[in-house]
């Protein structure tokens, strides 16, 4: 019988993560966290990186700034006071760190009124494929309206009786590759799979697009365009071959979402692939963007 007991090192990492989120108002140096974990500073950083795929000090800073960003939009707390609440020495040091993470100053972020760039706390993801990290950071992003250019076709959903979406998606990407990529003047940084859940088709199917947002394709005679409206997304990174992507999607929908404080929305789900993505590589990574909105308080 295989034991379901968690490895000791994973229990320790979870203990450190819990401590971080209960004490974001403190400085939280790596030395302090090492004492909590009962490891040396070097051991903690190494195991934390190995188990979560995140740098410890960077994770702490991202969480502090993410919670501060939420408070910028949900309260009128002064920026100088927020800096002190989250353990920064001054408003200037807080503002510098904030701009590095979000690309705008705390004041500009508050004026925008949009929750974007947020890193949610590490989530235990034991239900994910074995070659994924033991924990997963989901981030919240607001994406403005964007136009994509590509080809499309119907695919089965996860909930079809006998889903054949892997072959269907591969065929659509094959068409896109043959008609576009070999003729393009320059490679794109990313390519996108877009799932339209607004317009459900018979037989538990949806429309799937293989596309690019690069303007060089806007006049391509064999491509059609799709406009994806502004939307907030939960963004999850999938590690490993595409054959295990359905397992990650089921974790997002069935495990993470119900306990997240967000609800899923009908809209356009987005898969973002780097241009050198290898569908069979255990080291491949891509991002899945799930349309969401904040759950209303009852």
Protein Blocks (a to p, Z undefined) as FASTA:
>chain_A
ZZfbdcfklmmmmmmmmmmmmmmmbnoiaklmmmmnopafklmmmmmmmmnopafklmmm
mmmmmmmmmmmmmpccdfklmmmmnopabfklmmmmmmmmnopafklmmmnopaehiacd
dddffkbcfkbcfbdcddddddddddddddddddddfkbmbdcklmmmmmmmmmmmmmmm
mmpfbdcfbdcddddfklccehhiacdddddfbfklmmgmkbccdddddddddddddedj
fklmmmmmmmmmmmmmmmnopacddddddddddfklcfkbckbccdddddddddddZZ
